[in-house]
Amino acid sequence: MSVRALSRHFSLGLDDWYPDHIPGPDHDGIIIEGTGKNRRDVLREAILGSYDVMTDDAALRSRPGSFEELRGNYPVRREPGSHIIRILDDTAGSGKLLEDLGFQVLSDQCC
């Protein structure tokens, strides 16, 4: 998105540019058992299943002086739309919220 915006601003001819070879998520999908969970619990599970920011937190806490190294070697982080989430027993009605955030949602009670 940044490359395209800069291209438009400076007329670079890269308005349709998209990076090649971006790996997909490390898993086929995220399955969430919704029984007894509220929307916040399901949302937390979906977000942490798509990218666990606590891994970044632990790495930085264990080696605070390595910030530049960690930042320079940051892993690919996929947007919500690249993740398929299957909610089993979506009694909290979380599917619509996750779709609004951009996730692909499979649920009998979604929307």
ABEGO torsion letter per residue (X at the ends): XAAAAAAAAAGAGAAABBBBGBBBBABAEBBBBABGBBAAAAAAAAAAAABBAAAAAAAAAABAAAAAAAAAABBBBBBAAABBBBBBGBAAGAAAAAAAAGBBBBBAABX
